[in-house]
Amino acid sequence: MKIAVVGGDLRQCYLAKTLLDAGYEVKAFDISCREILKGYSGVIGVTLEEVLADSKVVVLPTPVSERWFFVSELLWHDSVVFGWNIPKEFDAYKTYDFKDMEEVALRNAVATAEGTLAELITHGDINLTGSKCLVTGYGRCGKEIAARLRQIGAYVTVMARARVEREDAAFHGMDVCGMFDRDSYKEYNFIINTIPARVIGRKEIDSFDKDAVIIDIATMPGGTDFVYCKKCGIKAVHSLGLPGKYSPKTSGEILGNAILGVIKEGL
């Protein structure tokens, strides 16, 4: 079976290496680091058409950006497509979306949480230990981020709409609150948004301290009014692709092993 790996960051290189080490024929196109694959001959393709030729399985970038939507027009009718956030352009094919694979999503949340702490340290000017952190959203990533912040001695408040999420966070030792149901949040040094919807607008930003740092990990376009933050002088960073930035080897191997699991079960 020939597998095509198309585009993406360092994760795609380690993903390809995982598949190669498992004995599969892999051709790659427009990946970010060829050094990782230098011990394997004939892997890097010159053209996209060459890479896709005779490929039963096609692995798109994580996430699948608009830049790669056109690939849907070049695939064989029986192609099997893997990727993160696969768009409707690929609906004609059999698809496996990484975000819907529970084992991948859970492990990705761990990598995202670790990357978020790295972003907080990079962009903040105080220790995380002893700081006051507001985490908006308590899904997979929110849970992992809140837990790790608390483990290193930060004071953590979880903001969530669902009562069951607030109860879960409280059970694990976090302070909790509803969605911006107070007038002021000036006590927080860091705000970490995980909700992929506009939840941090002008009103919310005005309730923060001017020295607060916002790290928004939500998918495009994020949940923060970044333009208004800049106008107010509040540092707000849209931190995307954290697993690829801080742990590409681990993350790529997770994705590669997920593909191997699907192949083993039968495409």
Rosetta blueprint (number, residue, H / E / L):
1 M L
2 K E
3 I E
4 A E
5 V E
6 V E
7 G L
8 G L
9 D L
10 L H
11 R H
12 Q H
13 C H
14 Y H
15 L H
16 A H
17 K H
18 T H
19 L H
20 L H
21 D H
22 A L
23 G L
24 Y L
25 E E
26 V E
27 K E
28 A E
29 F E
30 D L
31 I L
32 S L
33 C L
34 R L
35 E H
36 I H
37 L H
38 K L
39 G L
40 Y L
41 S L
42 G L
43 V L
44 I E
45 G L
46 V L
47 T L
48 L H
49 E H
50 E H
51 V H
52 L H
53 A L
54 D L
55 S L
56 K L
57 V E
58 V E
59 V E
60 L L
61 P L
62 T L
63 P L
64 V L
65 S L
66 E H
67 R H
68 W H
69 F H
70 F H
71 V H
72 S H
73 E H
74 L L
75 L L
76 W L
77 H L
78 D L
79 S L
80 V E
81 V E
82 F E
83 G E
84 W L
85 N L
86 I L
87 P L
88 K H
89 E H
90 F H
91 D L
92 A L
93 Y L
94 K E
95 T E
96 Y E
97 D E
98 F H
99 K H
100 D H
101 M L
102 E H
103 E H
104 V H
105 A H
106 L H
107 R H
108 N H
109 A H
110 V H
111 A H
112 T H
113 A H
114 E H
115 G H
116 T H
117 L H
118 A H
119 E H
120 L H
121 I H
122 T H
123 H H
124 G L
125 D L
126 I L
127 N L
128 L L
129 T L
130 G L
131 S L
132 K E
133 C E
134 L E
135 V E
136 T E
137 G L
138 Y L
139 G L
140 R H
141 C H
142 G H
143 K H
144 E H
145 I H
146 A H
147 A H
148 R H
149 L H
150 R H
151 Q H
152 I L
153 G L
154 A L
155 Y E
156 V E
157 T E
158 V E
159 M E
160 A L
161 R L
162 A L
163 R H
164 V H
165 E H
166 R H
167 E H
168 D H
169 A H
170 A H
171 F H
172 H L
173 G L
174 M L
175 D E
176 V E
177 C E
178 G L
179 M L
180 F L
181 D L
182 R L
183 D L
184 S L
185 Y L
186 K L
187 E L
188 Y L
189 N L
190 F E
191 I E
192 I E
193 N E
194 T L
195 I L
196 P L
197 A L
198 R L
199 V L
200 I E
201 G L
202 R H
203 K H
204 E H
205 I H
206 D H
207 S L
208 F L
209 D L
210 K L
211 D L
212 A L
213 V E
214 I E
215 I E
216 D E
217 I L
218 A L
219 T L
220 M L
221 P L
222 G L
223 G L
224 T E
225 D L
226 F H
227 V H
228 Y H
229 C H
230 K H
231 K H
232 C H
233 G L
234 I L
235 K E
236 A E
237 V E
238 H E
239 S L
240 L L
241 G L
242 L H
243 P H
244 G H
245 K H
246 Y H
247 S L
248 P H
249 K H
250 T H
251 S H
252 G H
253 E H
254 I H
255 L H
256 G H
257 N H
258 A H
259 I H
260 L H
261 G H
262 V H
263 I H
264 K H
265 E H
266 G L
267 L L
